[in-house]
Amino acid sequence: MSESTGTTPADPANRDGADTTTPVKAAPQPESAAAGDQHVAIITGLSGAGKTATSKLFEDLGYTVVDNVPSDLLRDLAELVANDPDRYRRVALVLDVRSGNAPLAFGAALGALQGRDIEPQIFFLEAEDGILIRRYSETRHRHPLDTGDQGVASAIARERAMLEDVRALSQVIIDTSHLSGRQLRERIMAALHTELEPHEISLQVISFGYKYGVPLEADLVFDVRFMENPFYRPELRELSGQTEPVKAFVLGQPVTRRFLSFLHEFLEFTVPAYRAEGKTRLTIAIGCTGGFHRSVAISEAVAQDLRTLDLGPVGVWHRELART
C-alpha cells in the first residue's frame, strides 16, 4: 500500500523531496529488516536528493510506504502500525518539507513511534548543491522552498540548515550525487541488513578520489596522497587497490605501515568515545587522487582492522570503482 500526495523532482537515479526536524531524543538504535521483527523506516533528506527513488525501492522490498502524511495524522498512523505488527511488519514513512512545518512533522513522527516502543531507522538523503540545482533545471520542477525571488540555490541552503538536526539523528546518510539506481539500492540493502547491539556503532569506510570531491556523508576524512602512487608503475596502473599486487605495493611502504599504526591507535581511542556520546554510525572516508589505487587498498586495511576491534558492523564502499 502506498499513499502519495504532492510532487517532487523525479531524478535519474534519485530525485526527491526531503524532510526536517528538531531533535527529539538521542539517536535511536536501528532495527534490522533482515530479522522477522517489525521494522519502520523514516525516509528524509534534501529535496531532489532521491526520496522518490528510495521509496520505490522500499516498495519493491515489501514495505508499506506512506508519503507526505500530514503531521496531525502521524500519531494515529503510529498507533495503527504499533497495534497491528503482523499487517504492518515493514513500514516506510516519507517526510517532506511539503508538509509545511517539516521539523514539527519529523518530531511528531519520531515521538509517536518511540512512544509506542518503535525505534525507526532514519535514512537521510543528500547531494551536492550543483547536482541538486542541475536536477531541478532538468526536470523544471520548483523547489518546495523556492519562493521565486531568491532561486533554487538559496532554497537548498535554507533547507540544509533546516534539516541539520534531522541529519544528526539519522543512522544512514547517503550522498546520491554520483550514485546510479543500482548503487543506491545496494547502499539501502546494506543498511537494512545492519543490526546493532546496544554497545555497537555502525562503521562505514569509503574510498574516494579527491578529483571527484569529498563524500558529503563523511565524519572523518583521511588524505593518503602522501603515499607513493601505483599509477606511475606501468605494471600496476590498470589494477585496482583490491588486487594483490597493488595492495602489496601500497601496504608495503614504510610510510603506509606507520600511517596505519597511527590510525589504529586513533580509531581505537575515538570510536568508543563517539559511541559513548550516543553516535550510532561513523563514516570514515579515505581519499587519494583518483580513488582507484591507494585509497582502496588503505580502506580495505582499515576495515579489516576495525573488524578486529569488534566495535560494531563494518561496511566498505569504493565509490570511484563504480565509475570504471
URCOR-V267091 format. One record per backbone hydrogen bond with DSSP energy under -0.5 kcal/mol. NH is the residue of the N-H (numbers start at 1). CO is the residue of the C=O. If there is no record, write none. Layout:
nh:NH co:CO
nh:NH co:CO
//
This chain:
nh:3 co:65
nh:11 co:9
nh:19 co:45
nh:21 co:162
nh:22 co:103
nh:33 co:192
nh:34 co:192
nh:39 co:89
nh:41 co:91
nh:42 co:121
nh:43 co:41
nh:43 co:93
nh:44 co:42
nh:44 co:123
nh:46 co:125
nh:48 co:16
nh:49 co:16
nh:49 co:46
nh:54 co:50
nh:55 co:51
nh:56 co:52
nh:57 co:53
nh:58 co:54
nh:59 co:55
nh:60 co:56
nh:61 co:57
nh:62 co:59
nh:63 co:58
nh:64 co:90
nh:65 co:1
nh:65 co:63
nh:66 co:64
nh:66 co:92
nh:67 co:3
nh:67 co:65
nh:68 co:94
nh:73 co:70
nh:74 co:71
nh:77 co:73
nh:78 co:74
nh:79 co:75
nh:80 co:76
nh:81 co:77
nh:82 co:78
nh:83 co:79
nh:84 co:80
nh:88 co:84
nh:89 co:86
nh:91 co:39
nh:92 co:64
nh:93 co:41
nh:94 co:66
nh:94 co:92
nh:95 co:43
nh:95 co:93
nh:97 co:18
nh:99 co:96
nh:100 co:97
nh:101 co:99
nh:102 co:100
nh:105 co:101
nh:106 co:20
nh:106 co:102
nh:107 co:103
nh:108 co:104
nh:109 co:105
nh:110 co:106
nh:111 co:107
nh:112 co:108
nh:113 co:109
nh:114 co:110
nh:115 co:111
nh:116 co:113
nh:117 co:114
nh:118 co:113
nh:119 co:117
nh:120 co:118
nh:121 co:40
nh:122 co:120
nh:123 co:42
nh:123 co:121
nh:124 co:122
nh:124 co:172
nh:125 co:44
nh:125 co:123
nh:126 co:174
nh:132 co:128
nh:133 co:129
nh:134 co:130
nh:135 co:131
nh:136 co:132
nh:137 co:133
nh:138 co:134
nh:139 co:135
nh:140 co:136
nh:141 co:136
nh:146 co:143
nh:147 co:145
nh:155 co:151
nh:156 co:152
nh:157 co:153
nh:158 co:154
nh:159 co:155
nh:160 co:156
nh:161 co:157
nh:162 co:158
nh:163 co:159
nh:164 co:161
nh:167 co:163
nh:168 co:164
nh:169 co:165
nh:169 co:166
nh:170 co:166
nh:170 co:167
nh:171 co:122
nh:172 co:122
nh:174 co:124
nh:176 co:126
nh:176 co:174
nh:179 co:176
nh:184 co:180
nh:185 co:181
nh:186 co:182
nh:187 co:183
nh:188 co:184
nh:189 co:185
nh:190 co:186
nh:191 co:187
nh:192 co:188
nh:193 co:189
nh:194 co:191
nh:195 co:193
nh:196 co:30
nh:200 co:197
nh:201 co:311
nh:202 co:280
nh:203 co:313
nh:204 co:282
nh:205 co:315
nh:206 co:204
nh:206 co:284
nh:207 co:317
nh:208 co:286
nh:210 co:288
nh:211 co:289
nh:212 co:209
nh:213 co:210
nh:218 co:215
nh:219 co:283
nh:220 co:283
nh:222 co:285
nh:224 co:222
nh:224 co:287
nh:227 co:224
nh:230 co:228
nh:232 co:229
nh:233 co:230
nh:234 co:232
nh:236 co:233
nh:237 co:233
nh:239 co:236
nh:241 co:292
nh:243 co:240
nh:247 co:243
nh:248 co:244
nh:249 co:245
nh:250 co:246
nh:251 co:247
nh:252 co:248
nh:253 co:250
nh:257 co:253
nh:258 co:254
nh:259 co:255
nh:260 co:256
nh:261 co:257
nh:262 co:258
nh:263 co:259
nh:264 co:260
nh:265 co:261
nh:266 co:262
nh:267 co:263
nh:268 co:264
nh:269 co:265
nh:270 co:266
nh:271 co:267
nh:273 co:269
nh:274 co:270
nh:275 co:271
nh:276 co:272
nh:277 co:273
nh:278 co:275
nh:279 co:274
nh:282 co:202
nh:284 co:204
nh:284 co:282
nh:285 co:220
nh:285 co:283
nh:286 co:206
nh:287 co:222
nh:288 co:208
nh:297 co:293
nh:298 co:294
nh:299 co:295
nh:300 co:296
nh:301 co:297
nh:302 co:298
nh:303 co:299
nh:304 co:300
nh:305 co:301
nh:306 co:302
nh:307 co:303
nh:308 co:304
nh:309 co:305
nh:310 co:306
nh:310 co:307
nh:311 co:306
nh:315 co:203
nh:317 co:205
nh:319 co:207
nh:319 co:317
nh:321 co:318
nh:322 co:318
nh:322 co:319
nh:323 co:320
nh:324 co:321
//
